[in-house]
């Protein structure tokens, strides 16, 4: 999961204000001069007003497309209660935002028939007690709506330009999401189709709040709202806005704005612009050799290994990424000479829960998540055996952990074991799963490799070979000592005859000035070589 990050730009701009609601229109100074009174549908005053329409025709509903505030004097409805009822019903069917009736010659008082019909339909009915020029209201509202639409389009183009620039410069996924979060002013989450979180951006506390409640949010955001984009995570208008990620006729992920505070239409526009950019980013390679899923796992495991972020704060990320974490046993592994893709495929094949990611070139971390009643040691051995079938691989493991807080130390232990045997595994008789107890002196030397005195000791003991930079003789020495000074095994591994090996060993002893048949001298050279190899890695 790409790591949650603070936006890298300046403070996020405030999103455009929501479109005018019926309540806000009624609060305008020009409208207040007409002494408005809500006589029906008072619970629906937060409906957005898309447009203001002046009309006297009884069949005005057929001319509407939804969201209009209709202004009328009712001159063609007076005296006909059936027409009055049908008028209200037609506005309701057309999804009008509200109807404003100017009292006067046609209706000196609020019409009871229209009031009852509007109340039944849930349509706000507002009457103006004082004469009011509808043109002034229309001008005021339309100008405000136009300004908001322009602001939304401007925001859309600003975001499109910024994201396109980042894509062309090869920016990673996280940088694009930071930009989206900066403009939206809310957490941004990218998931795959299984609702597993691949990347997040936004203010860290807000993102953590989202991830802690991710299972509920995912159910509400996608469980009951089909379609390309829309709202979820709460009731309509709560600002949970989503957009599908699809390209070449295939949908492969989703983007979610969590708690967007601006106008829903603007939020959908912003989400769509972000989705378009993410699709292009992925099609062009995404600025990385790894897939988003691999980047997500790498971010999580790297943060766990580093210890910079407390393990407890990473728990919501792990859960949202699809890793089972409740009442589980965790087995930290580091595997050499296997790619994360190969490890993921094996996990799926064996039906085991876990995540895998590259830690360094040639080394991948795996975190197995097992049920408490499963035998962790047996399953780990089975995983290693299947992994090693066909070609050798080093599987370094830490002891199983039942507490999530102990996982970082376990991953570091597995990494330490893998480093201790890396480069010499061919000459070592290693078990299928290598643990701390199997690395012995190598593990200790690796821990001390950065000590200046150890470095000086290694250079002094190996000076005769290091000055000549004779890698062949160093390789022979390394194998000879790793095999316990087994000459037959050393000759076999280097594909040379026994006499040829003897000549090489004589040359090594001459250059170093030691007798490798003497245990203490051989041990001293062996420790120096282990320290040298650890420093080089």
Buried (B, 14 or more C-beta within 10 A) or exposed (E): BBBBBEBEEEEBEEBBBBBBBBBBBBEBEBBEBBEBEBBBBBEBBEBBBBBBBBBBEBEBBEEBEEBBBBBBBBEBBEEEEEBBBBBBBBBBEBBBBBBBBBBBEBBEEBBEBBBBBBBBBEBBBBBBBEEBEBEBBBEBBEEBBEEBBEBBEEBBEBBBEBBBEBBEEEBBBBBBBBBBBBBBBBBBBBBBEEBBBBBBBBBBEBBBBBBBEBEEBBEBBBEEBEEEBBBBBBEEBBBBBBBBBBBEEEEBBBBBBBBBBBBBBBBBBBBBBBBBBBBBBBEEEBBBEBBBBBBBBBBBBBBBBEEEBEBEEBBBBBBBBBBBBEEBBBBBBBBBBBBBBBBBEBBEEEEBBBBBBBBBEBBBBBBBBBEEEEEBEEBBBBBBEEBBEEEEBBBBBBBBBEEBEBBBBBBBBBBBBBBBBBBBBEBBEBEBBBBBEBBEEBBEBBBBBEEEEBBEBBBEBBBBBBEEEBEEBBBBBBBBBBBEBBEEBBBBBBEBEEEEBEEBBEBBBEBBEBEBEEEEBBEBBBBBBBBBBBBEE
